[in-house]
Amino acid sequence: MVTRLPVTQLKASNFGLNSFIFGNKDVCKFGYFSRNSASQHKLSFKLVGAQGKRWKLNDIDTNAVQERINSWLSKTQHFLTEVTLPLVKTGHSGKPDPGNEVDTQDMEEIFLGDQTIPSSMPNGNLSLVAIVSIEQFSRMNGLTGQKMQKIFKALVPKPVYDDARNLVEYCCFRFLSRDAIDLHPCLKEPAFQRLIFITMLAWENPYCDKNDLHACASRKVSFQGKLVGEEAFSRIAPAISGVADRPTVHNLFKALSGDEQGISLRVWLTYIDELLKVHEGRRSYQIHEYPQLSEERILCIGSSRKRPVLKWENNMAWPGKLTLTDKALYFEAVQFQGQKDAIRLDLTGHGLQVKKVKVGPFNSGVFDSGVAISSGPGSQTWVLEFVDLGGELRRDVWHAFISEIITLHKFLSEYGPDDDDQSLFQVFGSHKGKEKATTGAVNGIARLQALQFMRKLLDDPIKLVQFSFLKNAPHGDVVFQTLAVNYWGGPLVSEVTDAGYQRAQGMSPSEEVFEISDHVFDIGGSVYLRKWMRSPSWGSSASISFWKHTSIRQAVVLNKNLVVADESLVERAAAICKQKYQAVEKTRATIDAAKLQGIPSNIDLFKELILPLTITARNFEKLRRWEEPHLTLSFLAFVYTIIFRNLLPYVFPMALIVLATGMLTLKGLKEQGRLGRSFGKVTIRDQPPSNTIQKIIAVKDAMRDVEHYLQNLNVTLLKLRTILLAGQPQITTEVALVLLSSATILLIFPFKYVLAFLLCDLFTQELEFRREMVKRFLSFLKERWLTVPAAPVIVLPFEYGESKSVNQRSQTDKKAIRKKAEQSKA
């Protein structure tokens, strides 16, 4: 059962006026004033001269009125201060940080006052944090907790209602669904910030456990040391506008939690505070410095004396001011005399690439702190250096900024309709899709800036911005599709025709009919037109499989982003992407662990890996030398039986069957735990410690051995070249006669007899009656091989001009090939 709730019809009560916390030095109480009882707390006053039926303005004492108004303002200011106090009693942690004011507001205890919702639920008793979250959000929705519970019970079936976590989601999501702006306005309220933290704790632990029974009975619980887990953070945080997005929320959690098992209140409040500062800083940017930026959003400005931005051009570095907007980069070089106009690099075009580079004078590449932005071969390339004395994180962050804007516009051109598409007027709200997608990228950059100020970044900041992360992530194309449906989808306002529809490139006709015979629908009823599906990813098997299973059951759909007791389409696709990405990360970790440092360690690892083949070759050599005659006879009898019974065609299939059976058997034994934890691991001995000189000598010896091996290999190849190209006519004639004789034998005699003869020859070479004859034959072959001369090799002297012309010619050929490829694609 899917329920869509028209939440916009309810009138929201003002946050902080109908429900708030009274707090002082000793007591914090959760209180609620209804509209009927609010009159008891109004400030009582009466005007002079109001005793009779009429009064005159001349009778009013102006000084008394002024004093009374000042008193009212003072009391009102005190009242608002009490309203915005935290939901909990403030206290100091054991190790306060003098440089962070948020530490002094860390909460320790919360006291519950009024409660309308019953604590008993079908699956257990509600925890104190769940009661606080439900009651508070219910009052913010203009209702009581008991009424919200009754409404939720009427909307969903009993299995969904029995889970208290769904009730917490419903109360929270219903309030959050009313604001769909870039950044939720309530985030500026300290009380709301703490309420969200309490809600995440309530979602994670909706019921009282044995350790919290005393706290629930005393209506008081301590939050010191409480941490929010990844699952709760990933569910609640993206529901708040601007705080997180679904595709990268797990990476955001890793960045905020660091080495801890979860996110503490101090880290959460610091993150929100830094995020608000970033948004306030953007509003303070002076746009009048760039009149042409009236239609662009300034995201960040890079200019500082301690951390300058340098633009490298013709082996010269020019410091200046770098400005990033949602459409372009602007660089204004510092001039000693006068002012130089800012140059612009458009980031909305096709073929743009950004990569990390090393910069330095004369192309030396000394400093690994540069970023290169280019739009293809033959175009202008910007090389920017971000000086950061604390490391290379600043360069990586700016690389993520620029990459996110470039990927955003690639997403708009691939998954979004054109700006002049008339079908935008057939879907309600679709004309705002481009703005929504841009807002998603802008908010991602703001979050990355906040983490940069907190010094809580991952090794690769690309993982924290959604468009750049999804570009190379597995299953990222499907997440892009769900984002496109979320941004441009909406209710149909007129009938849609198929005029102008073009099949996506790379999609077969059968896939087209199977997948996009109709428009794509979101869970909230929004429609994404099939004529907008220009990306080839819509025809992939992963996309078809995903969109075949997009229906939901037993959920309350508040909007297409907030679904109670189920997942939205973006959340579902992001979860699959996360699973696949984690699998890739685990595989990459095993590959990185296998890359040992040092030639001796790699040689030892190679020997350990080929040990089964070495043992097999050693045992075969024992059979060939007749060290155990009964085993050799048994082996030969088995092989000759296969040969003369015409069973050779079944040897290879049977080998595959035996290999597969062995692998499945080991799999079953490993699942039963009968092979031990160390089974399958490769163990080698570490090399003894050595100093720098010993390492240099070891590397030199290894290079000498490699050189010797390559020399012998080249000599062998040159001798074979002499034989094949008749460099020595007599030897070439002899080898040709041997090859013709072998071919004649294979044509006359059946292959099984030839194979039986070769096997007999192989197993009789070490017997006494053939040993001397074999030695003489091998000596003859060795002597003949030594008489074969190597093909002559000519080494031309190095000429710089010729090599330069060859390089230029090769580069010209490459450019011509690229132009032809682009023309063929067009």
Beta strands, then each sheet from edge to edge (+ up, - down):
strand 1: 2-4
strand 2: 19-23
strand 3: 28-32
strand 4: 89-90
strand 5: 107-111
strand 6: 120-121
strand 7: 124-125
strand 8: 220-222
strand 9: 298-302
strand 10: 309-313
strand 11: 316-325
strand 12: 328-333
strand 13: 343-346
strand 14: 353-359
strand 15: 367-374
strand 16: 381-386
strand 17: 520-521
strand 18: 527-528
strand 19: 555-559
strand 20: 562-564
sheet 1: 1+ 19+ 20-
sheet 2: 2+ 3-
sheet 3: 4+ 5- 8+
sheet 4: 6+ 7-
sheet 5: 9+ 11- 10+ 16- 15+ 14-
sheet 6: 9+ 11- 12+ 13-
sheet 7: 17+ 18-
end
